Amino acid sequence: MERDGLVLRQQFIEIPPKVEYSLTEGAIQLKKILQDLRDW
């Protein structure tokens, strides 16, 4: 999903290692479309 531009991955250099993921604007728009399809 990161490669497709739906998820941003942020890696922190610390002990223990930490990685955070967040949705891109494109993923947020896609989420709305998928919710509309589900509701239909």
ZADO-1210 file (C-alpha; in nm, 4 decimals, padded with zeros to 6 digits):
<atoms>
<atom x="00.0000" y="00.0000" z="00.0000" code="MET" pos="1"/>
<atom x="00.2958" y="00.2283" z="00.0584" code="GLU" pos="2"/>
<atom x="00.4162" y="00.1648" z="-00.2971" code="ARG" pos="3"/>
<atom x="00.0674" y="00.2497" z="-00.4285" code="ASP" pos="4"/>
<atom x="00.0675" y="00.5829" z="-00.2448" code="GLY" pos="5"/>
<atom x="-00.2018" y="00.4942" z="00.0072" code="LEU" pos="6"/>
<atom x="00.0127" y="00.4741" z="00.3204" code="VAL" pos="7"/>
<atom x="00.2976" y="00.6877" z="00.4490" code="LEU" pos="8"/>
<atom x="00.5641" y="00.5105" z="00.6546" code="ARG" pos="9"/>
<atom x="00.7768" y="00.7094" z="00.8972" code="GLN" pos="10"/>
<atom x="01.0684" y="00.5308" z="01.0620" code="GLN" pos="11"/>
<atom x="01.2323" y="00.6668" z="01.3759" code="PHE" pos="12"/>
<atom x="01.5921" y="00.5843" z="01.4572" code="ILE" pos="13"/>
<atom x="01.5692" y="00.4961" z="01.8241" code="GLU" pos="14"/>
<atom x="01.5863" y="00.2028" z="02.0614" code="ILE" pos="15"/>
<atom x="01.3542" y="00.0163" z="02.0414" code="PRO" pos="16"/>
<atom x="01.2870" y="00.0858" z="01.6744" code="PRO" pos="17"/>
<atom x="00.9645" y="00.2714" z="01.6048" code="LYS" pos="18"/>
<atom x="00.7612" y="00.2970" z="01.2838" code="VAL" pos="19"/>
<atom x="00.4406" y="00.4941" z="01.2328" code="GLU" pos="20"/>
<atom x="00.1971" y="00.4583" z="00.9444" code="TYR" pos="21"/>
<atom x="-00.0627" y="00.7080" z="00.8278" code="SER" pos="22"/>
<atom x="-00.3077" y="00.7376" z="00.5405" code="LEU" pos="23"/>
<atom x="-00.2330" y="00.9651" z="00.2471" code="THR" pos="24"/>
<atom x="-00.4913" y="01.2073" z="00.1099" code="GLU" pos="25"/>
<atom x="-00.5565" y="00.9615" z="-00.1718" code="GLY" pos="26"/>
<atom x="-00.6308" y="00.6837" z="00.0759" code="ALA" pos="27"/>
<atom x="-00.8694" y="00.9075" z="00.2675" code="ILE" pos="28"/>
<atom x="-01.0587" y="00.9833" z="-00.0551" code="GLN" pos="29"/>
<atom x="-01.0622" y="00.6142" z="-00.1457" code="LEU" pos="30"/>
<atom x="-01.1960" y="00.5300" z="00.2002" code="LYS" pos="31"/>
<atom x="-01.4941" y="00.7603" z="00.1425" code="LYS" pos="32"/>
<atom x="-01.5662" y="00.5970" z="-00.1927" code="ILE" pos="33"/>
<atom x="-01.5468" y="00.2460" z="-00.0444" code="LEU" pos="34"/>
<atom x="-01.7801" y="00.3460" z="00.2387" code="GLN" pos="35"/>
<atom x="-02.0317" y="00.4772" z="-00.0155" code="ASP" pos="36"/>
<atom x="-02.0118" y="00.1469" z="-00.2053" code="LEU" pos="37"/>
<atom x="-02.0655" y="-00.0452" z="00.1183" code="ARG" pos="38"/>
<atom x="-02.3685" y="00.1667" z="00.2073" code="ASP" pos="39"/>
<atom x="-02.5150" y="00.1175" z="-00.1391" code="TRP" pos="40"/>
</atoms>
